Amino acid sequence: MYNPKPIDTSDVKLSDDLLELTEKIAENVHDVWARGRMNEGWTYGPKKDIDKKETNQLVPYSMLSESEKDYDRNTALETLKLIVKLGYKITK
């Protein structure tokens, strides 16, 4: 049985610059996901329909619900926190 064990990043505090970067990464995560779906033949539809390969998530990031944006934001945030936790430095 699979038992996920993500690295605990709860002690990592990101700088304001990295927190701002989170939103840009989240938008890119969505765009990468959307491009992948489109390449697989998915199109926009009023609701998710696996058989028709339709999803209502094939919209620009700005049009997503806040809960959908939060999913992408969390992915971005946890990725940045993991990078810092592992000792890497992110500079501009």
C-alpha positions in Angstrom: 0.0 0.0 0.0 1.3 3.5 -0.9 2.0 5.7 2.0 3.0 9.2 0.9 5.7 10.8 3.0 6.4 14.3 1.7 9.3 16.2 3.3 8.0 18.4 6.1 8.5 22.0 5.0 6.4 23.6 7.7 9.5 25.3 9.2 10.5 27.0 6.0 9.7 30.7 5.7 9.9 32.2 2.2 11.0 35.7 1.5 8.5 38.2 0.0 10.2 37.8 -3.4 9.7 34.0 -3.4 6.1 34.4 -2.2 5.4 36.6 -5.2 7.1 34.1 -7.4 4.6 31.5 -6.2 1.7 33.0 -8.1 3.8 33.1 -11.4 4.8 29.5 -10.9 1.1 28.5 -10.1 0.0 30.1 -13.4 2.7 28.3 -15.3 1.8 25.0 -13.6 -1.8 25.5 -14.9 -0.6 26.4 -18.4 1.7 23.3 -18.6 -1.2 21.1 -17.4 -3.6 22.7 -19.9 -1.1 22.3 -22.8 -0.7 18.6 -21.9 -4.4 18.0 -21.8 -4.8 19.8 -25.2 -2.0 17.7 -26.7 -3.9 14.6 -25.5 -7.0 15.8 -27.3 -8.9 17.3 -24.4 -11.2 20.3 -25.1 -13.2 22.8 -23.1 -16.6 21.5 -21.9 -19.1 22.6 -19.3 -18.0 19.9 -16.9 -15.4 17.2 -16.7 -16.3 14.3 -19.0 -13.6 11.7 -19.4 -15.3 9.8 -22.2 -15.6 13.0 -24.3 -12.2 14.4 -23.1 -13.8 17.6 -22.0 -13.1 19.7 -18.9 -14.1 23.1 -17.7 -10.6 23.7 -16.4 -9.2 24.5 -19.9 -9.4 28.2 -19.3 -6.8 30.9 -18.5 -5.5 30.7 -14.9 -7.2 34.1 -14.2 -10.6 32.4 -14.9 -10.2 29.5 -12.5 -12.0 29.4 -9.2 -10.0 30.3 -6.2 -10.1 26.7 -5.0 -8.5 25.6 -8.3 -5.9 28.3 -8.1 -5.1 27.3 -4.6 -4.3 23.8 -5.8 -1.7 25.2 -8.2 -0.5 27.7 -5.6 0.1 24.9 -3.1 2.1 23.0 -5.7 4.3 26.0 -6.4 4.6 27.0 -2.7 5.6 23.5 -1.6 8.1 23.2 -4.4 9.8 26.5 -3.5 9.8 25.5 0.2 11.4 22.1 -0.6 14.1 23.8 -2.7 15.0 26.1 0.2 14.7 23.2 2.7 17.2 21.2 0.7 19.7 24.0 0.9 19.4 25.5 -2.5 19.4 29.3 -3.0 17.1 31.0 -5.5 18.4 34.3 -6.7 17.2 36.7 -9.4 
